[in-house]
């Protein structure tokens, strides 16, 4: 693999996969929605249980990030079988 600035470059396949739209198939849409719904429940719990603060903002941002990466894990790593 080619090195850039002393680091190994991402493979072309990884770059293509990570920056390509992945149309949902099978039960993916339902799983995306379930993950988002559970994240929303937790966001409400944080908001009702924690005082407004930098820490709460960080927790909510981290939760959003976690949900995004969980959904990306599904989209990027599952292939539709014909």
PDB file of N, CA, C and O in Angstrom:
ATOM      1  N   UNK A   1       0.862  -1.178   0.000  1.00  0.00           N
ATOM      2  CA  UNK A   1       0.000   0.000   0.000  1.00  0.00           C
ATOM      3  C   UNK A   1       0.899   1.229   0.000  1.00  0.00           C
ATOM      4  O   UNK A   1       1.916   1.264   0.693  1.00  0.00           O
ATOM      5  N   UNK A   2       0.527   2.212  -0.763  1.00  0.00           N
ATOM      6  CA  UNK A   2       1.286   3.451  -0.868  1.00  0.00           C
ATOM      7  C   UNK A   2       1.250   4.209   0.456  1.00  0.00           C
ATOM      8  O   UNK A   2       0.224   4.251   1.135  1.00  0.00           O
ATOM      9  N   UNK A   3       2.395   4.810   0.811  1.00  0.00           N
ATOM     10  CA  UNK A   3       2.451   5.627   2.017  1.00  0.00           C
ATOM     11  C   UNK A   3       2.321   7.092   1.662  1.00  0.00           C
ATOM     12  O   UNK A   3       2.878   7.553   0.666  1.00  0.00           O
ATOM     13  N   UNK A   4       1.583   7.820   2.483  1.00  0.00           N
ATOM     14  CA  UNK A   4       1.437   9.263   2.337  1.00  0.00           C
ATOM     15  C   UNK A   4       1.827   9.880   3.662  1.00  0.00           C
ATOM     16  O   UNK A   4       1.244   9.564   4.699  1.00  0.00           O
ATOM     17  N   UNK A   5       2.833  10.776   3.628  1.00  0.00           N
ATOM     18  CA  UNK A   5       3.328  11.429   4.842  1.00  0.00           C
ATOM     19  C   UNK A   5       3.671  10.430   5.938  1.00  0.00           C
ATOM     20  O   UNK A   5       3.395  10.658   7.116  1.00  0.00           O
ATOM     21  N   UNK A   6       4.280   9.314   5.530  1.00  0.00           N
ATOM     22  CA  UNK A   6       4.729   8.327   6.499  1.00  0.00           C
ATOM     23  C   UNK A   6       3.631   7.420   7.021  1.00  0.00           C
ATOM     24  O   UNK A   6       3.881   6.581   7.887  1.00  0.00           O
ATOM     25  N   UNK A   7       2.414   7.575   6.505  1.00  0.00           N
ATOM     26  CA  UNK A   7       1.305   6.710   6.936  1.00  0.00           C
ATOM     27  C   UNK A   7       0.800   5.930   5.745  1.00  0.00           C
ATOM     28  O   UNK A   7       0.895   6.375   4.601  1.00  0.00           O
ATOM     29  N   UNK A   8       0.264   4.766   6.030  1.00  0.00           N
ATOM     30  CA  UNK A   8      -0.307   3.955   4.962  1.00  0.00           C
ATOM     31  C   UNK A   8      -1.600   4.592   4.472  1.00  0.00           C
ATOM     32  O   UNK A   8      -2.467   4.942   5.273  1.00  0.00           O
ATOM     33  N   UNK A   9      -1.727   4.741   3.183  1.00  0.00           N
ATOM     34  CA  UNK A   9      -2.927   5.335   2.594  1.00  0.00           C
ATOM     35  C   UNK A   9      -4.084   4.342   2.657  1.00  0.00           C
ATOM     36  O   UNK A   9      -3.877   3.129   2.655  1.00  0.00           O
ATOM     37  N   UNK A  10      -5.305   4.875   2.714  1.00  0.00           N
ATOM     38  CA  UNK A  10      -6.479   4.014   2.638  1.00  0.00           C
ATOM     39  C   UNK A  10      -6.535   3.379   1.255  1.00  0.00           C
ATOM     40  O   UNK A  10      -6.123   3.981   0.263  1.00  0.00           O
ATOM     41  N   UNK A  11      -7.040   2.175   1.204  1.00  0.00           N
ATOM     42  CA  UNK A  11      -7.174   1.531  -0.100  1.00  0.00           C
ATOM     43  C   UNK A  11      -8.266   2.220  -0.904  1.00  0.00           C
ATOM     44  O   UNK A  11      -9.174   2.836  -0.345  1.00  0.00           O
ATOM     45  N   UNK A  12      -8.165   2.109  -2.194  1.00  0.00           N
ATOM     46  CA  UNK A  12      -9.174   2.677  -3.082  1.00  0.00           C
ATOM     47  C   UNK A  12     -10.536   2.077  -2.751  1.00  0.00           C
ATOM     48  O   UNK A  12     -11.540   2.789  -2.743  1.00  0.00           O
ATOM     49  N   UNK A  13     -10.579   0.785  -2.479  1.00  0.00           N
ATOM     50  CA  UNK A  13     -11.843   0.125  -2.152  1.00  0.00           C
ATOM     51  C   UNK A  13     -12.466   0.708  -0.887  1.00  0.00           C
ATOM     52  O   UNK A  13     -13.680   0.899  -0.827  1.00  0.00           O
ATOM     53  N   UNK A  14     -11.642   0.993   0.125  1.00  0.00           N
ATOM     54  CA  UNK A  14     -12.143   1.574   1.372  1.00  0.00           C
ATOM     55  C   UNK A  14     -12.677   2.975   1.141  1.00  0.00           C
ATOM     56  O   UNK A  14     -13.751   3.320   1.633  1.00  0.00           O
ATOM     57  N   UNK A  15     -11.942   3.778   0.403  1.00  0.00           N
ATOM     58  CA  UNK A  15     -12.392   5.141   0.103  1.00  0.00           C
ATOM     59  C   UNK A  15     -13.702   5.096  -0.678  1.00  0.00           C
ATOM     60  O   UNK A  15     -14.641   5.824  -0.355  1.00  0.00           O
ATOM     61  N   UNK A  16     -13.772   4.249  -1.699  1.00  0.00           N
ATOM     62  CA  UNK A  16     -15.003   4.135  -2.494  1.00  0.00           C
ATOM     63  C   UNK A  16     -16.169   3.704  -1.615  1.00  0.00           C
ATOM     64  O   UNK A  16     -17.260   4.266  -1.719  1.00  0.00           O
ATOM     65  N   UNK A  17     -15.959   2.723  -0.759  1.00  0.00           N
ATOM     66  CA  UNK A  17     -17.027   2.225   0.114  1.00  0.00           C
ATOM     67  C   UNK A  17     -17.479   3.293   1.108  1.00  0.00           C
ATOM     68  O   UNK A  17     -18.678   3.468   1.328  1.00  0.00           O
ATOM     69  N   UNK A  18     -16.538   3.998   1.702  1.00  0.00           N
ATOM     70  CA  UNK A  18     -16.865   4.967   2.748  1.00  0.00           C
ATOM     71  C   UNK A  18     -17.527   6.231   2.219  1.00  0.00           C
ATOM     72  O   UNK A  18     -18.213   6.927   2.968  1.00  0.00           O
ATOM     73  N   UNK A  19     -17.336   6.536   0.951  1.00  0.00           N
ATOM     74  CA  UNK A  19     -17.876   7.767   0.385  1.00  0.00           C
ATOM     75  C   UNK A  19     -18.893   7.501  -0.725  1.00  0.00           C
ATOM     76  O   UNK A  19     -19.037   8.297  -1.652  1.00  0.00           O
ATOM     77  N   UNK A  20     -19.587   6.389  -0.620  1.00  0.00           N
ATOM     78  CA  UNK A  20     -20.616   6.002  -1.577  1.00  0.00           C
ATOM     79  C   UNK A  20     -21.929   5.806  -0.839  1.00  0.00           C
ATOM     80  O   UNK A  20     -21.945   5.276   0.272  1.00  0.00           O
ATOM     81  N   UNK A  21     -23.028   6.230  -1.445  1.00  0.00           N
ATOM     82  CA  UNK A  21     -24.349   5.995  -0.871  1.00  0.00           C
ATOM     83  C   UNK A  21     -24.647   4.504  -0.924  1.00  0.00           C
ATOM     84  O   UNK A  21     -24.426   3.851  -1.944  1.00  0.00           O
ATOM     85  N   UNK A  22     -25.150   3.974   0.186  1.00  0.00           N
ATOM     86  CA  UNK A  22     -25.513   2.561   0.264  1.00  0.00           C
ATOM     87  C   UNK A  22     -27.021   2.476   0.452  1.00  0.00           C
ATOM     88  O   UNK A  22     -27.532   2.705   1.549  1.00  0.00           O
ATOM     89  N   UNK A  23     -27.725   2.148  -0.616  1.00  0.00           N
ATOM     90  CA  UNK A  23     -29.177   2.042  -0.556  1.00  0.00           C
ATOM     91  C   UNK A  23     -29.563   0.903   0.387  1.00  0.00           C
ATOM     92  O   UNK A  23     -29.045  -0.207   0.265  1.00  0.00           O
ATOM     93  N   UNK A  24     -30.478   1.176   1.334  1.00  0.00           N
ATOM     94  CA  UNK A  24     -30.896   0.118   2.269  1.00  0.00           C
ATOM     95  C   UNK A  24     -31.549  -1.053   1.528  1.00  0.00           C
ATOM     96  O   UNK A  24     -32.206  -0.872   0.503  1.00  0.00           O
ATOM     97  N   UNK A  25     -31.354  -2.237   2.063  1.00  0.00           N
ATOM     98  CA  UNK A  25     -31.984  -3.432   1.533  1.00  0.00           C
ATOM     99  C   UNK A  25     -32.369  -4.324   2.706  1.00  0.00           C
ATOM    100  O   UNK A  25     -31.895  -4.140   3.827  1.00  0.00           O
ATOM    101  N   UNK A  26     -33.220  -5.274   2.434  1.00  0.00           N
ATOM    102  CA  UNK A  26     -33.649  -6.204   3.477  1.00  0.00           C
ATOM    103  C   UNK A  26     -34.240  -5.454   4.668  1.00  0.00           C
ATOM    104  O   UNK A  26     -35.082  -4.571   4.504  1.00  0.00           O
ATOM    105  N   UNK A  27     -33.792  -5.813   5.858  1.00  0.00           N
ATOM    106  CA  UNK A  27     -34.320  -5.185   7.080  1.00  0.00           C
ATOM    107  C   UNK A  27     -33.465  -4.017   7.567  1.00  0.00           C
ATOM    108  O   UNK A  27     -33.641  -3.548   8.692  1.00  0.00           O
ATOM    109  N   UNK A  28     -32.547  -3.549   6.737  1.00  0.00           N
ATOM    110  CA  UNK A  28     -31.661  -2.469   7.169  1.00  0.00           C
ATOM    111  C   UNK A  28     -32.426  -1.222   7.604  1.00  0.00           C
ATOM    112  O   UNK A  28     -32.124  -0.658   8.656  1.00  0.00           O
ATOM    113  N   UNK A  29     -33.408  -0.781   6.821  1.00  0.00           N
ATOM    114  CA  UNK A  29     -34.141   0.442   7.158  1.00  0.00           C
ATOM    115  C   UNK A  29     -34.770   0.332   8.545  1.00  0.00           C
ATOM    116  O   UNK A  29     -34.726   1.280   9.328  1.00  0.00           O
ATOM    117  N   UNK A  30     -35.354  -0.824   8.845  1.00  0.00           N
ATOM    118  CA  UNK A  30     -35.964  -1.026  10.162  1.00  0.00           C
ATOM    119  C   UNK A  30     -34.917  -0.958  11.268  1.00  0.00           C
ATOM    120  O   UNK A  30     -35.174  -0.399  12.334  1.00  0.00           O
ATOM    121  N   UNK A  31     -33.743  -1.524  11.020  1.00  0.00           N
ATOM    122  CA  UNK A  31     -32.673  -1.470  12.033  1.00  0.00           C
ATOM    123  C   UNK A  31     -32.156  -0.057  12.219  1.00  0.00           C
ATOM    124  O   UNK A  31     -31.891   0.360  13.346  1.00  0.00           O
ATOM    125  N   UNK A  32     -32.006   0.696  11.114  1.00  0.00           N
ATOM    126  CA  UNK A  32     -31.607   2.106  11.238  1.00  0.00           C
ATOM    127  C   UNK A  32     -32.599   2.855  12.117  1.00  0.00           C
ATOM    128  O   UNK A  32     -32.214   3.590  13.027  1.00  0.00           O
ATOM    129  N   UNK A  33     -33.874   2.657  11.834  1.00  0.00           N
ATOM    130  CA  UNK A  33     -34.916   3.363  12.582  1.00  0.00           C
ATOM    131  C   UNK A  33     -34.942   2.946  14.049  1.00  0.00           C
ATOM    132  O   UNK A  33     -35.140   3.787  14.925  1.00  0.00           O
ATOM    133  N   UNK A  34     -34.743   1.651  14.329  1.00  0.00           N
ATOM    134  CA  UNK A  34     -34.715   1.166  15.719  1.00  0.00           C
ATOM    135  C   UNK A  34     -33.541   1.782  16.476  1.00  0.00           C
ATOM    136  O   UNK A  34     -33.696   2.213  17.619  1.00  0.00           O
ATOM    137  N   UNK A  35     -32.376   1.824  15.849  1.00  0.00           N
ATOM    138  CA  UNK A  35     -31.201   2.424  16.487  1.00  0.00           C
ATOM    139  C   UNK A  35     -31.448   3.903  16.775  1.00  0.00           C
ATOM    140  O   UNK A  35     -31.133   4.384  17.864  1.00  0.00           O
ATOM    141  N   UNK A  36     -32.015   4.629  15.799  1.00  0.00           N
ATOM    142  CA  UNK A  36     -32.316   6.052  16.006  1.00  0.00           C
ATOM    143  C   UNK A  36     -33.352   6.251  17.111  1.00  0.00           C
ATOM    144  O   UNK A  36     -33.222   7.169  17.921  1.00  0.00           O
ATOM    145  N   UNK A  37     -34.374   5.403  17.152  1.00  0.00           N
ATOM    146  CA  UNK A  37     -35.415   5.523  18.181  1.00  0.00           C
ATOM    147  C   UNK A  37     -34.833   5.286  19.572  1.00  0.00           C
ATOM    148  O   UNK A  37     -35.161   6.007  20.514  1.00  0.00           O
ATOM    149  N   UNK A  38     -33.983   4.290  19.701  1.00  0.00           N
ATOM    150  CA  UNK A  38     -33.349   4.032  20.992  1.00  0.00           C
ATOM    151  C   UNK A  38     -32.425   5.182  21.384  1.00  0.00           C
ATOM    152  O   UNK A  38     -32.358   5.562  22.553  1.00  0.00           O
ATOM    153  N   UNK A  39     -31.718   5.729  20.405  1.00  0.00           N
ATOM    154  CA  UNK A  39     -30.865   6.888  20.676  1.00  0.00           C
ATOM    155  C   UNK A  39     -31.687   8.080  21.128  1.00  0.00           C
ATOM    156  O   UNK A  39     -31.280   8.814  22.028  1.00  0.00           O
ATOM    157  N   UNK A  40     -32.851   8.279  20.503  1.00  0.00           N
ATOM    158  CA  UNK A  40     -33.725   9.392  20.886  1.00  0.00           C
ATOM    159  C   UNK A  40     -34.206   9.224  22.326  1.00  0.00           C
ATOM    160  O   UNK A  40     -34.233  10.186  23.094  1.00  0.00           O
ATOM    161  N   UNK A  41     -34.586   7.992  22.690  1.00  0.00           N
ATOM    162  CA  UNK A  41     -34.998   7.727  24.077  1.00  0.00           C
ATOM    163  C   UNK A  41     -33.884   8.094  25.053  1.00  0.00           C
ATOM    164  O   UNK A  41     -34.126   8.745  26.070  1.00  0.00           O
ATOM    165  N   UNK A  42     -32.680   7.676  24.739  1.00  0.00           N
ATOM    166  CA  UNK A  42     -31.548   7.964  25.608  1.00  0.00           C
ATOM    167  C   UNK A  42     -31.261   9.461  25.645  1.00  0.00           C
ATOM    168  O   UNK A  42     -30.921   9.993  26.701  1.00  0.00           O
ATOM    169  N   UNK A  43     -31.392  10.149  24.512  1.00  0.00           N
ATOM    170  CA  UNK A  43     -31.183  11.594  24.478  1.00  0.00           C
ATOM    171  C   UNK A  43     -32.186  12.307  25.390  1.00  0.00           C
ATOM    172  O   UNK A  43     -31.820  13.229  26.119  1.00  0.00           O
ATOM    173  N   UNK A  44     -33.458  11.874  25.345  1.00  0.00           N
ATOM    174  CA  UNK A  44     -34.452  12.457  26.252  1.00  0.00           C
ATOM    175  C   UNK A  44     -34.094  12.177  27.709  1.00  0.00           C
ATOM    176  O   UNK A  44     -34.204  13.059  28.561  1.00  0.00           O
ATOM    177  N   UNK A  45     -33.670  10.960  27.990  1.00  0.00           N
ATOM    178  CA  UNK A  45     -33.288  10.620  29.370  1.00  0.00           C
ATOM    179  C   UNK A  45     -32.134  11.496  29.851  1.00  0.00           C
ATOM    180  O   UNK A  45     -32.166  12.022  30.964  1.00  0.00           O
ATOM    181  N   UNK A  46     -31.124  11.646  29.015  1.00  0.00           N
ATOM    182  CA  UNK A  46     -30.013  12.535  29.372  1.00  0.00           C
ATOM    183  C   UNK A  46     -30.523  13.946  29.637  1.00  0.00           C
ATOM    184  O   UNK A  46     -30.155  14.570  30.632  1.00  0.00           O
ATOM    185  N   UNK A  47     -31.375  14.447  28.740  1.00  0.00           N
ATOM    186  CA  UNK A  47     -31.851  15.828  28.841  1.00  0.00           C
ATOM    187  C   UNK A  47     -32.687  16.051  30.092  1.00  0.00           C
ATOM    188  O   UNK A  47     -32.597  17.113  30.707  1.00  0.00           O
ATOM    189  N   UNK A  48     -33.503  15.068  30.483  1.00  0.00           N
ATOM    190  CA  UNK A  48     -34.336  15.209  31.675  1.00  0.00           C
ATOM    191  C   UNK A  48     -33.562  14.952  32.962  1.00  0.00           C
ATOM    192  O   UNK A  48     -33.913  15.490  34.012  1.00  0.00           O
ATOM    193  N   UNK A  49     -32.510  14.135  32.893  1.00  0.00           N
ATOM    194  CA  UNK A  49     -31.792  13.718  34.104  1.00  0.00           C
ATOM    195  C   UNK A  49     -30.563  14.554  34.430  1.00  0.00           C
ATOM    196  O   UNK A  49     -30.104  14.571  35.572  1.00  0.00           O
ATOM    197  N   UNK A  50     -30.037  15.241  33.437  1.00  0.00           N
ATOM    198  CA  UNK A  50     -28.774  15.956  33.624  1.00  0.00           C
ATOM    199  C   UNK A  50     -28.999  17.466  33.535  1.00  0.00           C
ATOM    200  O   UNK A  50     -29.840  17.932  32.766  1.00  0.00           O
ATOM    201  N   UNK A  51     -28.244  18.220  34.326  1.00  0.00           N
ATOM    202  CA  UNK A  51     -28.354  19.683  34.199  1.00  0.00           C
ATOM    203  C   UNK A  51     -27.751  20.150  32.870  1.00  0.00           C
ATOM    204  O   UNK A  51     -26.827  19.536  32.337  1.00  0.00           O
ATOM    205  N   UNK A  52     -28.301  21.253  32.353  1.00  0.00           N
ATOM    206  CA  UNK A  52     -27.737  21.852  31.144  1.00  0.00           C
ATOM    207  C   UNK A  52     -26.287  22.208  31.428  1.00  0.00           C
ATOM    208  O   UNK A  52     -25.982  22.926  32.380  1.00  0.00           O
ATOM    209  N   UNK A  53     -25.411  21.700  30.597  1.00  0.00           N
ATOM    210  CA  UNK A  53     -23.978  21.895  30.849  1.00  0.00           C
ATOM    211  C   UNK A  53     -23.177  21.483  29.627  1.00  0.00           C
ATOM    212  O   UNK A  53     -23.697  20.879  28.689  1.00  0.00           O
ATOM    213  N   UNK A  54     -21.917  21.822  29.666  1.00  0.00           N
ATOM    214  CA  UNK A  54     -21.001  21.381  28.602  1.00  0.00           C
ATOM    215  C   UNK A  54     -20.960  19.864  28.556  1.00  0.00           C
ATOM    216  O   UNK A  54     -20.885  19.271  27.481  1.00  0.00           O
ATOM    217  N   UNK A  55     -21.009  19.235  29.731  1.00  0.00           N
ATOM    218  CA  UNK A  55     -20.961  17.774  29.792  1.00  0.00           C
ATOM    219  C   UNK A  55     -22.182  17.146  29.127  1.00  0.00           C
ATOM    220  O   UNK A  55     -22.056  16.148  28.417  1.00  0.00           O
ATOM    221  N   UNK A  56     -23.367  17.727  29.352  1.00  0.00           N
ATOM    222  CA  UNK A  56     -24.567  17.217  28.696  1.00  0.00           C
ATOM    223  C   UNK A  56     -24.455  17.383  27.185  1.00  0.00           C
ATOM    224  O   UNK A  56     -24.780  16.467  26.429  1.00  0.00           O
ATOM    225  N   UNK A  57     -23.997  18.546  26.749  1.00  0.00           N
ATOM    226  CA  UNK A  57     -23.816  18.764  25.308  1.00  0.00           C
ATOM    227  C   UNK A  57     -22.863  17.736  24.716  1.00  0.00           C
ATOM    228  O   UNK A  57     -23.110  17.206  23.632  1.00  0.00           O
ATOM    229  N   UNK A  58     -21.786  17.456  25.418  1.00  0.00           N
ATOM    230  CA  UNK A  58     -20.826  16.463  24.942  1.00  0.00           C
ATOM    231  C   UNK A  58     -21.457  15.079  24.892  1.00  0.00           C
ATOM    232  O   UNK A  58     -21.240  14.331  23.939  1.00  0.00           O
ATOM    233  N   UNK A  59     -22.234  14.735  25.912  1.00  0.00           N
ATOM    234  CA  UNK A  59     -22.902  13.425  25.940  1.00  0.00           C
ATOM    235  C   UNK A  59     -23.865  13.289  24.767  1.00  0.00           C
ATOM    236  O   UNK A  59     -23.900  12.245  24.115  1.00  0.00           O
ATOM    237  N   UNK A  60     -24.647  14.333  24.490  1.00  0.00           N
ATOM    238  CA  UNK A  60     -25.600  14.280  23.381  1.00  0.00           C
ATOM    239  C   UNK A  60     -24.890  14.208  22.033  1.00  0.00           C
ATOM    240  O   UNK A  60     -25.321  13.477  21.141  1.00  0.00           O
ATOM    241  N   UNK A  61     -23.810  14.959  21.883  1.00  0.00           N
ATOM    242  CA  UNK A  61     -23.036  14.901  20.638  1.00  0.00           C
ATOM    243  C   UNK A  61     -22.430  13.514  20.452  1.00  0.00           C
ATOM    244  O   UNK A  61     -22.436  12.971  19.348  1.00  0.00           O
ATOM    245  N   UNK A  62     -21.911  12.950  21.527  1.00  0.00           N
ATOM    246  CA  UNK A  62     -21.328  11.601  21.452  1.00  0.00           C
ATOM    247  C   UNK A  62     -22.389  10.568  21.102  1.00  0.00           C
ATOM    248  O   UNK A  62     -22.118   9.624  20.358  1.00  0.00           O
ATOM    249  N   UNK A  63     -23.590  10.741  21.633  1.00  0.00           N
ATOM    250  CA  UNK A  63     -24.692   9.835  21.308  1.00  0.00           C
ATOM    251  C   UNK A  63     -25.035   9.929  19.823  1.00  0.00           C
ATOM    252  O   UNK A  63     -25.211   8.905  19.162  1.00  0.00           O
ATOM    253  N   UNK A  64     -25.132  11.148  19.298  1.00  0.00           N
ATOM    254  CA  UNK A  64     -25.392  11.323  17.863  1.00  0.00           C
ATOM    255  C   UNK A  64     -24.305  10.635  17.041  1.00  0.00           C
ATOM    256  O   UNK A  64     -24.597   9.952  16.060  1.00  0.00           O
ATOM    257  N   UNK A  65     -23.072  10.817  17.444  1.00  0.00           N
ATOM    258  CA  UNK A  65     -21.940  10.217  16.733  1.00  0.00           C
ATOM    259  C   UNK A  65     -22.035   8.694  16.778  1.00  0.00           C
ATOM    260  O   UNK A  65     -21.804   8.026  15.770  1.00  0.00           O
ATOM    261  N   UNK A  66     -22.371   8.154  17.931  1.00  0.00           N
ATOM    262  CA  UNK A  66     -22.487   6.698  18.080  1.00  0.00           C
ATOM    263  C   UNK A  66     -23.565   6.128  17.173  1.00  0.00           C
ATOM    264  O   UNK A  66     -23.367   5.087  16.547  1.00  0.00           O
ATOM    265  N   UNK A  67     -24.703   6.805  17.102  1.00  0.00           N
ATOM    266  CA  UNK A  67     -25.794   6.337  16.247  1.00  0.00           C
ATOM    267  C   UNK A  67     -25.375   6.398  14.782  1.00  0.00           C
ATOM    268  O   UNK A  67     -25.657   5.480  14.012  1.00  0.00           O
ATOM    269  N   UNK A  68     -24.706   7.477  14.405  1.00  0.00           N
ATOM    270  CA  UNK A  68     -24.243   7.603  13.027  1.00  0.00           C
ATOM    271  C   UNK A  68     -23.290   6.459  12.676  1.00  0.00           C
ATOM    272  O   UNK A  68     -23.415   5.860  11.607  1.00  0.00           O
ATOM    273  N   UNK A  69     -22.346   6.152  13.557  1.00  0.00           N
ATOM    274  CA  UNK A  69     -21.385   5.089  13.270  1.00  0.00           C
ATOM    275  C   UNK A  69     -22.029   3.709  13.300  1.00  0.00           C
ATOM    276  O   UNK A  69     -21.641   2.829  12.532  1.00  0.00           O
ATOM    277  N   UNK A  70     -23.011   3.511  14.178  1.00  0.00           N
ATOM    278  CA  UNK A  70     -23.720   2.222  14.202  1.00  0.00           C
ATOM    279  C   UNK A  70     -24.436   2.000  12.875  1.00  0.00           C
ATOM    280  O   UNK A  70     -24.373   0.911  12.304  1.00  0.00           O
ATOM    281  N   UNK A  71     -25.119   3.036  12.387  1.00  0.00           N
ATOM    282  CA  UNK A  71     -25.806   2.910  11.102  1.00  0.00           C
ATOM    283  C   UNK A  71     -24.815   2.761   9.951  1.00  0.00           C
ATOM    284  O   UNK A  71     -25.078   2.028   8.997  1.00  0.00           O
ATOM    285  N   UNK A  72     -23.680   3.449  10.036  1.00  0.00           N
ATOM    286  CA  UNK A  72     -22.645   3.292   9.007  1.00  0.00           C
ATOM    287  C   UNK A  72     -22.097   1.867   9.001  1.00  0.00           C
ATOM    288  O   UNK A  72     -21.770   1.331   7.943  1.00  0.00           O
ATOM    289  N   UNK A  73     -21.997   1.259  10.173  1.00  0.00           N
ATOM    290  CA  UNK A  73     -21.518  -0.127  10.241  1.00  0.00           C
ATOM    291  C   UNK A  73     -22.425  -1.050   9.447  1.00  0.00           C
ATOM    292  O   UNK A  73     -21.958  -1.946   8.745  1.00  0.00           O
ATOM    293  N   UNK A  74     -23.729  -0.821   9.566  1.00  0.00           N
ATOM    294  CA  UNK A  74     -24.689  -1.627   8.803  1.00  0.00           C
ATOM    295  C   UNK A  74     -24.544  -1.335   7.309  1.00  0.00           C
ATOM    296  O   UNK A  74     -24.407  -2.253   6.500  1.00  0.00           O
ATOM    297  N   UNK A  75     -24.575  -0.056   6.955  1.00  0.00           N
ATOM    298  CA  UNK A  75     -24.553   0.330   5.540  1.00  0.00           C
ATOM    299  C   UNK A  75     -23.275  -0.097   4.839  1.00  0.00           C
ATOM    300  O   UNK A  75     -23.316  -0.587   3.711  1.00  0.00           O
ATOM    301  N   UNK A  76     -22.157   0.084   5.493  1.00  0.00           N
ATOM    302  CA  UNK A  76     -20.864  -0.133   4.829  1.00  0.00           C
ATOM    303  C   UNK A  76     -20.415  -1.587   4.808  1.00  0.00           C
ATOM    304  O   UNK A  76     -19.583  -1.956   3.979  1.00  0.00           O
ATOM    305  N   UNK A  77     -20.933  -2.404   5.681  1.00  0.00           N
ATOM    306  CA  UNK A  77     -20.361  -3.735   5.854  1.00  0.00           C
ATOM    307  C   UNK A  77     -21.289  -4.885   5.502  1.00  0.00           C
ATOM    308  O   UNK A  77     -20.908  -6.048   5.636  1.00  0.00           O
ATOM    309  N   UNK A  78     -22.489  -4.581   5.059  1.00  0.00           N
ATOM    310  CA  UNK A  78     -23.407  -5.639   4.644  1.00  0.00           C
ATOM    311  C   UNK A  78     -23.633  -5.523   3.150  1.00  0.00           C
ATOM    312  O   UNK A  78     -23.866  -4.432   2.629  1.00  0.00           O
ATOM    313  N   UNK A  79     -23.564  -6.623   2.485  1.00  0.00           N
ATOM    314  CA  UNK A  79     -23.745  -6.654   1.027  1.00  0.00           C
ATOM    315  C   UNK A  79     -25.000  -7.439   0.710  1.00  0.00           C
ATOM    316  O   UNK A  79     -25.252  -8.496   1.289  1.00  0.00           O
ATOM    317  N   UNK A  80     -25.789  -6.909  -0.221  1.00  0.00           N
ATOM    318  CA  UNK A  80     -26.999  -7.590  -0.649  1.00  0.00           C
ATOM    319  C   UNK A  80     -26.612  -8.804  -1.471  1.00  0.00           C
ATOM    320  O   UNK A  80     -25.799  -8.719  -2.391  1.00  0.00           O
ATOM    321  N   UNK A  81     -27.207  -9.937  -1.123  1.00  0.00           N
ATOM    322  CA  UNK A  81     -26.944 -11.190  -1.841  1.00  0.00           C
ATOM    323  C   UNK A  81     -28.054 -11.391  -2.846  1.00  0.00           C
ATOM    324  O   UNK A  81     -29.237 -11.361  -2.505  1.00  0.00           O
ATOM    325  N   UNK A  82     -27.656 -11.596  -4.091  1.00  0.00           N
ATOM    326  CA  UNK A  82     -28.660 -11.775  -5.160  1.00  0.00           C
ATOM    327  C   UNK A  82     -29.252 -13.156  -5.121  1.00  0.00           C
ATOM    328  O   UNK A  82     -30.108 -13.485  -5.942  1.00  0.00           O
TER     329      UNK A  82
END
